[in-house]
């Protein structure tokens, strides 16, 4: 329930920590970025966005196993009994008219040559 102030505060904290992670990543501080994304995941365990960030970071660093592991967490969260506490779960229904293209570009690096 996004009307709940504690959930809104947690989401705000997750977004803030994710922004710190992105900034650290841009500065070339992969370990600090990973730590910030992990902190965001700890703040909101049912949020997908920190795990997406961790997966993307791992992929950029060439760690395919961790990238897959983090994506599996995202897929597992979709089927969790408790509702997600991340407003980005519905991004495909909002202004992301190119969501299909974005998702395809996300998956492309994980596909085998024959699947591409």
C-alpha positions in Angstrom: 0.0 0.0 0.0 1.8 3.1 -1.2 -0.4 5.2 0.9 1.3 3.8 4.0 3.9 6.4 5.2 6.4 3.7 6.3 6.3 2.1 2.9 6.7 5.4 1.2 9.7 6.2 3.4 11.3 2.9 2.7 10.8 3.3 -1.0 12.3 6.8 -0.8 15.3 5.3 1.1 15.7 2.6 -1.5 15.6 5.2 -4.3 18.1 7.3 -2.5 20.5 4.4 -1.9 20.1 3.3 -5.5 21.0 6.8 -6.7 24.2 6.6 -4.5 25.0 3.2 -6.1 24.5 4.6 -9.6 26.8 7.6 -8.7 29.5 5.3 -7.3 29.2 3.1 -10.4 29.7 6.2 -12.6 32.8 7.1 -10.6 34.2 3.6 -11.2 33.7 2.5 -7.6 32.1 -0.9 -8.3 32.5 -2.2 -4.7 30.8 0.9 -3.3 28.1 0.7 -5.9 27.5 -3.0 -5.1 27.3 -2.2 -1.4 24.8 0.6 -2.0 22.6 -1.6 -4.1 22.8 -4.4 -1.5 21.8 -1.9 1.2 18.8 -0.9 -0.9 17.8 -4.6 -1.3 18.1 -5.0 2.5 15.9 -1.9 3.1 13.1 -3.3 0.9 13.4 -7.0 0.5 10.5 -7.2 -1.9 11.8 -4.5 -4.2 13.0 -5.6 -7.6 15.0 -2.5 -8.6 18.1 -3.1 -6.3 18.4 -6.6 -7.7 18.1 -5.3 -11.3 20.9 -2.9 -10.5 23.0 -5.6 -8.9 22.4 -7.8 -12.0 23.3 -5.0 -14.4 26.5 -4.2 -12.4 27.6 -7.8 -12.4 26.9 -8.1 -16.1 29.0 -5.0 -16.8 31.8 -6.5 -14.7 31.6 -9.8 -16.5 30.2 -11.8 -13.7 27.4 -13.7 -15.5 26.7 -16.1 -12.6 25.9 -13.2 -10.2 23.9 -11.4 -12.9 21.7 -14.5 -13.4 21.4 -15.0 -9.6 20.1 -11.5 -9.1 17.7 -11.8 -12.0 16.4 -15.1 -10.5 15.7 -13.2 -7.3 13.6 -10.7 -9.3 11.6 -13.5 -10.9 11.1 -15.2 -7.5 9.8 -11.9 -6.1 7.1 -11.9 -8.7 5.7 -15.0 -7.2 6.2 -14.2 -3.5 3.2 -14.4 -1.2 3.7 -10.8 0.1 3.0 -7.9 -2.2 5.9 -6.1 -3.8 6.9 -2.9 -2.0 8.5 -1.3 -5.1 6.5 1.0 -7.4 8.6 0.0 -10.3 6.8 -3.3 -10.5 4.3 -1.6 -12.7 6.7 0.3 -15.0 5.4 -1.5 -18.0 2.0 0.0 -17.5 3.1 3.6 -17.1 5.1 5.9 -19.4 7.5 3.2 -20.7 6.0 2.8 -24.1 9.2 1.1 -25.2 9.2 -1.4 -22.3 9.3 -4.4 -24.6 12.4 -3.0 -26.3 14.0 -2.2 -22.9 13.3 -5.7 -21.6 14.7 -7.3 -24.8 17.9 -5.3 -24.4 18.1 -6.4 -20.8 17.8 -10.1 -21.8 19.9 -10.0 -25.0 23.3 -10.4 -23.2 22.1 -13.5 -21.5 20.9 -15.3 -24.6 23.0 -17.8 -26.3 24.1 -17.1 -29.9 21.3 -19.4 -31.3 18.6 -17.6 -29.2 19.5 -14.1 -30.4 
